[in-house]
Amino acid sequence: MDFEEIPVDDEAALQRRVIALSGQNTVPVFVHPDGCVEVGFEGETG
């Protein structure tokens, strides 16, 4: 599976995007092509 890694450490706008997508300030956040959002490595989806 291809993916793009986007570091959010020093980017407030990207950090806000993570929160908007996942409802949390936890990374990693995976956004699948179908729009499904997966939080963390254990596969919590939303």
mmCIF file of the N, C-alpha and C atoms, coordinates in Angstrom:
data_MODEL
# 
_entry.id   MODEL 
# 
loop_
_atom_site.group_PDB 
_atom_site.id 
_atom_site.type_symbol 
_atom_site.label_atom_id 
_atom_site.label_alt_id 
_atom_site.label_comp_id 
_atom_site.label_asym_id 
_atom_site.label_entity_id 
_atom_site.label_seq_id 
_atom_site.pdbx_PDB_ins_code 
_atom_site.Cartn_x 
_atom_site.Cartn_y 
_atom_site.Cartn_z 
_atom_site.occupancy 
_atom_site.B_iso_or_equiv 
_atom_site.pdbx_formal_charge 
_atom_site.auth_seq_id 
_atom_site.auth_comp_id 
_atom_site.auth_asym_id 
_atom_site.auth_atom_id 
_atom_site.pdbx_PDB_model_num 
ATOM 1   N N  . MET A 1 1  ? 0.839   -1.175 0.000  1.00 0.00 ? 1  MET A N  1 
ATOM 2   C CA . MET A 1 1  ? 0.000   0.000  0.000  1.00 0.00 ? 1  MET A CA 1 
ATOM 3   C C  . MET A 1 1  ? 0.884   1.238  0.000  1.00 0.00 ? 1  MET A C  1 
ATOM 4   N N  . ASP A 1 2  ? 0.616   2.161  -0.891 1.00 0.00 ? 2  ASP A N  1 
ATOM 5   C CA . ASP A 1 2  ? 1.355   3.416  -0.938 1.00 0.00 ? 2  ASP A CA 1 
ATOM 6   C C  . ASP A 1 2  ? 0.786   4.386  0.082  1.00 0.00 ? 2  ASP A C  1 
ATOM 7   N N  . PHE A 1 3  ? 1.647   5.235  0.622  1.00 0.00 ? 3  PHE A N  1 
ATOM 8   C CA . PHE A 1 3  ? 1.193   6.256  1.555  1.00 0.00 ? 3  PHE A CA 1 
ATOM 9   C C  . PHE A 1 3  ? 2.155   7.433  1.494  1.00 0.00 ? 3  PHE A C  1 
ATOM 10  N N  . GLU A 1 4  ? 1.688   8.559  1.996  1.00 0.00 ? 4  GLU A N  1 
ATOM 11  C CA . GLU A 1 4  ? 2.522   9.744  2.098  1.00 0.00 ? 4  GLU A CA 1 
ATOM 12  C C  . GLU A 1 4  ? 2.665   10.085 3.570  1.00 0.00 ? 4  GLU A C  1 
ATOM 13  N N  . GLU A 1 5  ? 3.878   10.160 4.042  1.00 0.00 ? 5  GLU A N  1 
ATOM 14  C CA . GLU A 1 5  ? 4.136   10.537 5.431  1.00 0.00 ? 5  GLU A CA 1 
ATOM 15  C C  . GLU A 1 5  ? 4.254   12.056 5.504  1.00 0.00 ? 5  GLU A C  1 
ATOM 16  N N  . ILE A 1 6  ? 3.465   12.667 6.372  1.00 0.00 ? 6  ILE A N  1 
ATOM 17  C CA . ILE A 1 6  ? 3.475   14.117 6.531  1.00 0.00 ? 6  ILE A CA 1 
ATOM 18  C C  . ILE A 1 6  ? 3.764   14.438 7.997  1.00 0.00 ? 6  ILE A C  1 
ATOM 19  N N  . PRO A 1 7  ? 4.988   14.840 8.327  1.00 0.00 ? 7  PRO A N  1 
ATOM 20  C CA . PRO A 1 7  ? 5.313   15.202 9.707  1.00 0.00 ? 7  PRO A CA 1 
ATOM 21  C C  . PRO A 1 7  ? 4.503   16.437 10.129 1.00 0.00 ? 7  PRO A C  1 
ATOM 22  N N  . VAL A 1 8  ? 3.928   16.391 11.316 1.00 0.00 ? 8  VAL A N  1 
ATOM 23  C CA . VAL A 1 8  ? 3.112   17.497 11.801 1.00 0.00 ? 8  VAL A CA 1 
ATOM 24  C C  . VAL A 1 8  ? 3.742   18.199 13.004 1.00 0.00 ? 8  VAL A C  1 
ATOM 25  N N  . ASP A 1 9  ? 4.933   17.814 13.373 1.00 0.00 ? 9  ASP A N  1 
ATOM 26  C CA . ASP A 1 9  ? 5.577   18.312 14.590 1.00 0.00 ? 9  ASP A CA 1 
ATOM 27  C C  . ASP A 1 9  ? 5.587   19.832 14.702 1.00 0.00 ? 9  ASP A C  1 
ATOM 28  N N  . ASP A 1 10 ? 5.986   20.510 13.655 1.00 0.00 ? 10 ASP A N  1 
ATOM 29  C CA . ASP A 1 10 ? 6.195   21.956 13.722 1.00 0.00 ? 10 ASP A CA 1 
ATOM 30  C C  . ASP A 1 10 ? 5.186   22.741 12.891 1.00 0.00 ? 10 ASP A C  1 
ATOM 31  N N  . GLU A 1 11 ? 4.060   22.131 12.559 1.00 0.00 ? 11 GLU A N  1 
ATOM 32  C CA . GLU A 1 11 ? 3.074   22.765 11.692 1.00 0.00 ? 11 GLU A CA 1 
ATOM 33  C C  . GLU A 1 11 ? 1.718   22.820 12.371 1.00 0.00 ? 11 GLU A C  1 
ATOM 34  N N  . ALA A 1 12 ? 1.381   23.966 12.938 1.00 0.00 ? 12 ALA A N  1 
ATOM 35  C CA . ALA A 1 12 ? 0.109   24.115 13.659 1.00 0.00 ? 12 ALA A CA 1 
ATOM 36  C C  . ALA A 1 12 ? -1.092  23.814 12.762 1.00 0.00 ? 12 ALA A C  1 
ATOM 37  N N  . ALA A 1 13 ? -1.033  24.212 11.500 1.00 0.00 ? 13 ALA A N  1 
ATOM 38  C CA . ALA A 1 13 ? -2.149  23.969 10.589 1.00 0.00 ? 13 ALA A CA 1 
ATOM 39  C C  . ALA A 1 13 ? -2.357  22.470 10.367 1.00 0.00 ? 13 ALA A C  1 
ATOM 40  N N  . LEU A 1 14 ? -1.275  21.722 10.245 1.00 0.00 ? 14 LEU A N  1 
ATOM 41  C CA . LEU A 1 14 ? -1.383  20.274 10.065 1.00 0.00 ? 14 LEU A CA 1 
ATOM 42  C C  . LEU A 1 14 ? -1.874  19.609 11.338 1.00 0.00 ? 14 LEU A C  1 
ATOM 43  N N  . GLN A 1 15 ? -1.455  20.105 12.484 1.00 0.00 ? 15 GLN A N  1 
ATOM 44  C CA . GLN A 1 15 ? -1.940  19.564 13.752 1.00 0.00 ? 15 GLN A CA 1 
ATOM 45  C C  . GLN A 1 15 ? -3.447  19.776 13.879 1.00 0.00 ? 15 GLN A C  1 
ATOM 46  N N  . ARG A 1 16 ? -3.927  20.945 13.473 1.00 0.00 ? 16 ARG A N  1 
ATOM 47  C CA . ARG A 1 16 ? -5.372  21.200 13.497 1.00 0.00 ? 16 ARG A CA 1 
ATOM 48  C C  . ARG A 1 16 ? -6.097  20.269 12.535 1.00 0.00 ? 16 ARG A C  1 
ATOM 49  N N  . ARG A 1 17 ? -5.476  19.963 11.403 1.00 0.00 ? 17 ARG A N  1 
ATOM 50  C CA . ARG A 1 17 ? -6.080  19.047 10.421 1.00 0.00 ? 17 ARG A CA 1 
ATOM 51  C C  . ARG A 1 17 ? -6.216  17.644 11.013 1.00 0.00 ? 17 ARG A C  1 
ATOM 52  N N  . VAL A 1 18 ? -5.199  17.178 11.744 1.00 0.00 ? 18 VAL A N  1 
ATOM 53  C CA . VAL A 1 18 ? -5.261  15.873 12.408 1.00 0.00 ? 18 VAL A CA 1 
ATOM 54  C C  . VAL A 1 18 ? -6.451  15.838 13.366 1.00 0.00 ? 18 VAL A C  1 
ATOM 55  N N  . ILE A 1 19 ? -6.618  16.894 14.144 1.00 0.00 ? 19 ILE A N  1 
ATOM 56  C CA . ILE A 1 19 ? -7.725  16.953 15.094 1.00 0.00 ? 19 ILE A CA 1 
ATOM 57  C C  . ILE A 1 19 ? -9.062  16.984 14.357 1.00 0.00 ? 19 ILE A C  1 
ATOM 58  N N  . ALA A 1 20 ? -9.137  17.735 13.268 1.00 0.00 ? 20 ALA A N  1 
ATOM 59  C CA . ALA A 1 20 ? -10.380 17.796 12.492 1.00 0.00 ? 20 ALA A CA 1 
ATOM 60  C C  . ALA A 1 20 ? -10.724 16.441 11.885 1.00 0.00 ? 20 ALA A C  1 
ATOM 61  N N  . LEU A 1 21 ? -9.735  15.715 11.411 1.00 0.00 ? 21 LEU A N  1 
ATOM 62  C CA . LEU A 1 21 ? -9.970  14.415 10.788 1.00 0.00 ? 21 LEU A CA 1 
ATOM 63  C C  . LEU A 1 21 ? -10.335 13.330 11.798 1.00 0.00 ? 21 LEU A C  1 
ATOM 64  N N  . SER A 1 22 ? -9.649  13.353 12.940 1.00 0.00 ? 22 SER A N  1 
ATOM 65  C CA . SER A 1 22 ? -9.761  12.227 13.861 1.00 0.00 ? 22 SER A CA 1 
ATOM 66  C C  . SER A 1 22 ? -10.514 12.542 15.151 1.00 0.00 ? 22 SER A C  1 
ATOM 67  N N  . GLY A 1 23 ? -10.681 13.832 15.461 1.00 0.00 ? 23 GLY A N  1 
ATOM 68  C CA . GLY A 1 23 ? -11.283 14.200 16.729 1.00 0.00 ? 23 GLY A CA 1 
ATOM 69  C C  . GLY A 1 23 ? -10.323 14.028 17.895 1.00 0.00 ? 23 GLY A C  1 
ATOM 70  N N  . GLN A 1 24 ? -9.058  13.782 17.603 1.00 0.00 ? 24 GLN A N  1 
ATOM 71  C CA . GLN A 1 24 ? -8.041  13.549 18.631 1.00 0.00 ? 24 GLN A CA 1 
ATOM 72  C C  . GLN A 1 24 ? -6.751  14.243 18.221 1.00 0.00 ? 24 GLN A C  1 
ATOM 73  N N  . ASN A 1 25 ? -5.833  14.356 19.166 1.00 0.00 ? 25 ASN A N  1 
ATOM 74  C CA . ASN A 1 25 ? -4.507  14.885 18.817 1.00 0.00 ? 25 ASN A CA 1 
ATOM 75  C C  . ASN A 1 25 ? -3.481  13.760 18.853 1.00 0.00 ? 25 ASN A C  1 
ATOM 76  N N  . THR A 1 26 ? -3.875  12.628 18.332 1.00 0.00 ? 26 THR A N  1 
ATOM 77  C CA . THR A 1 26 ? -3.060  11.421 18.304 1.00 0.00 ? 26 THR A CA 1 
ATOM 78  C C  . THR A 1 26 ? -2.599  11.151 16.872 1.00 0.00 ? 26 THR A C  1 
ATOM 79  N N  . VAL A 1 27 ? -1.362  10.747 16.728 1.00 0.00 ? 27 VAL A N  1 
ATOM 80  C CA . VAL A 1 27 ? -0.856  10.314 15.430 1.00 0.00 ? 27 VAL A CA 1 
ATOM 81  C C  . VAL A 1 27 ? -0.355  8.891  15.582 1.00 0.00 ? 27 VAL A C  1 
ATOM 82  N N  . PRO A 1 28 ? -0.301  8.100  14.566 1.00 0.00 ? 28 PRO A N  1 
ATOM 83  C CA . PRO A 1 28 ? -0.573  8.445  13.185 1.00 0.00 ? 28 PRO A CA 1 
ATOM 84  C C  . PRO A 1 28 ? -2.072  8.453  12.883 1.00 0.00 ? 28 PRO A C  1 
ATOM 85  N N  . VAL A 1 29 ? -2.411  9.186  11.834 1.00 0.00 ? 29 VAL A N  1 
ATOM 86  C CA . VAL A 1 29 ? -3.763  9.205  11.289 1.00 0.00 ? 29 VAL A CA 1 
ATOM 87  C C  . VAL A 1 29 ? -3.639  8.800  9.824  1.00 0.00 ? 29 VAL A C  1 
ATOM 88  N N  . PHE A 1 30 ? -4.383  7.782  9.446  1.00 0.00 ? 30 PHE A N  1 
ATOM 89  C CA . PHE A 1 30 ? -4.389  7.308  8.073  1.00 0.00 ? 30 PHE A CA 1 
ATOM 90  C C  . PHE A 1 30 ? -5.718  7.691  7.451  1.00 0.00 ? 30 PHE A C  1 
ATOM 91  N N  . VAL A 1 31 ? -5.677  8.340  6.295  1.00 0.00 ? 31 VAL A N  1 
ATOM 92  C CA . VAL A 1 31 ? -6.895  8.667  5.560  1.00 0.00 ? 31 VAL A CA 1 
ATOM 93  C C  . VAL A 1 31 ? -6.872  7.813  4.294  1.00 0.00 ? 31 VAL A C  1 
ATOM 94  N N  . HIS A 1 32 ? -7.811  6.899  4.205  1.00 0.00 ? 32 HIS A N  1 
ATOM 95  C CA . HIS A 1 32 ? -7.873  5.965  3.077  1.00 0.00 ? 32 HIS A CA 1 
ATOM 96  C C  . HIS A 1 32 ? -8.561  6.615  1.880  1.00 0.00 ? 32 HIS A C  1 
ATOM 97  N N  . PRO A 1 33 ? -8.321  6.108  0.684  1.00 0.00 ? 33 PRO A N  1 
ATOM 98  C CA . PRO A 1 33 ? -8.931  6.694  -0.513 1.00 0.00 ? 33 PRO A CA 1 
ATOM 99  C C  . PRO A 1 33 ? -10.458 6.791  -0.453 1.00 0.00 ? 33 PRO A C  1 
ATOM 100 N N  . ASP A 1 34 ? -11.095 5.899  0.304  1.00 0.00 ? 34 ASP A N  1 
ATOM 101 C CA . ASP A 1 34 ? -12.555 5.943  0.409  1.00 0.00 ? 34 ASP A CA 1 
ATOM 102 C C  . ASP A 1 34 ? -13.027 6.951  1.457  1.00 0.00 ? 34 ASP A C  1 
ATOM 103 N N  . GLY A 1 35 ? -12.064 7.676  2.095  1.00 0.00 ? 35 GLY A N  1 
ATOM 104 C CA . GLY A 1 35 ? -12.405 8.689  3.083  1.00 0.00 ? 35 GLY A CA 1 
ATOM 105 C C  . GLY A 1 35 ? -12.417 8.191  4.513  1.00 0.00 ? 35 GLY A C  1 
ATOM 106 N N  . CYS A 1 36 ? -12.288 6.883  4.717  1.00 0.00 ? 36 CYS A N  1 
ATOM 107 C CA . CYS A 1 36 ? -12.245 6.315  6.060  1.00 0.00 ? 36 CYS A CA 1 
ATOM 108 C C  . CYS A 1 36 ? -10.978 6.801  6.769  1.00 0.00 ? 36 CYS A C  1 
ATOM 109 N N  . VAL A 1 37 ? -11.134 7.193  8.034  1.00 0.00 ? 37 VAL A N  1 
ATOM 110 C CA . VAL A 1 37 ? -10.012 7.676  8.829  1.00 0.00 ? 37 VAL A CA 1 
ATOM 111 C C  . VAL A 1 37 ? -9.673  6.619  9.865  1.00 0.00 ? 37 VAL A C  1 
ATOM 112 N N  . GLU A 1 38 ? -8.391  6.267  9.932  1.00 0.00 ? 38 GLU A N  1 
ATOM 113 C CA . GLU A 1 38 ? -7.898  5.269  10.878 1.00 0.00 ? 38 GLU A CA 1 
ATOM 114 C C  . GLU A 1 38 ? -6.889  5.949  11.795 1.00 0.00 ? 38 GLU A C  1 
ATOM 115 N N  . VAL A 1 39 ? -7.059  5.788  13.109 1.00 0.00 ? 39 VAL A N  1 
ATOM 116 C CA . VAL A 1 39 ? -6.202  6.439  14.080 1.00 0.00 ? 39 VAL A CA 1 
ATOM 117 C C  . VAL A 1 39 ? -5.319  5.390  14.755 1.00 0.00 ? 39 VAL A C  1 
ATOM 118 N N  . GLY A 1 40 ? -4.023  5.640  14.754 1.00 0.00 ? 40 GLY A N  1 
ATOM 119 C CA . GLY A 1 40 ? -3.091  4.741  15.432 1.00 0.00 ? 40 GLY A CA 1 
ATOM 120 C C  . GLY A 1 40 ? -2.803  3.488  14.647 1.00 0.00 ? 40 GLY A C  1 
ATOM 121 N N  . PHE A 1 41 ? -1.903  2.702  15.173 1.00 0.00 ? 41 PHE A N  1 
ATOM 122 C CA . PHE A 1 41 ? -1.486  1.479  14.499 1.00 0.00 ? 41 PHE A CA 1 
ATOM 123 C C  . PHE A 1 41 ? -2.400  0.305  14.773 1.00 0.00 ? 41 PHE A C  1 
ATOM 124 N N  . GLU A 1 42 ? -3.312  0.450  15.726 1.00 0.00 ? 42 GLU A N  1 
ATOM 125 C CA . GLU A 1 42 ? -4.180  -0.660 16.064 1.00 0.00 ? 42 GLU A CA 1 
ATOM 126 C C  . GLU A 1 42 ? -5.507  -0.621 15.321 1.00 0.00 ? 42 GLU A C  1 
ATOM 127 N N  . GLY A 1 43 ? -5.691  0.383  14.455 1.00 0.00 ? 43 GLY A N  1 
ATOM 128 C CA . GLY A 1 43 ? -6.825  0.367  13.560 1.00 0.00 ? 43 GLY A CA 1 
ATOM 129 C C  . GLY A 1 43 ? -8.132  0.905  14.105 1.00 0.00 ? 43 GLY A C  1 
ATOM 130 N N  . GLU A 1 44 ? -8.115  1.815  15.067 1.00 0.00 ? 44 GLU A N  1 
ATOM 131 C CA . GLU A 1 44 ? -9.354  2.446  15.520 1.00 0.00 ? 44 GLU A CA 1 
ATOM 132 C C  . GLU A 1 44 ? -9.856  3.303  14.368 1.00 0.00 ? 44 GLU A C  1 
ATOM 133 N N  . THR A 1 45 ? -11.064 3.082  13.919 1.00 0.00 ? 45 THR A N  1 
ATOM 134 C CA . THR A 1 45 ? -11.571 3.801  12.762 1.00 0.00 ? 45 THR A CA 1 
ATOM 135 C C  . THR A 1 45 ? -12.684 4.749  13.130 1.00 0.00 ? 45 THR A C  1 
ATOM 136 N N  . GLY A 1 46 ? -12.930 5.698  12.242 1.00 0.00 ? 46 GLY A N  1 
ATOM 137 C CA . GLY A 1 46 ? -13.998 6.649  12.473 1.00 0.00 ? 46 GLY A CA 1 
ATOM 138 C C  . GLY A 1 46 ? -14.518 7.186  11.171 1.00 0.00 ? 46 GLY A C  1 
# 
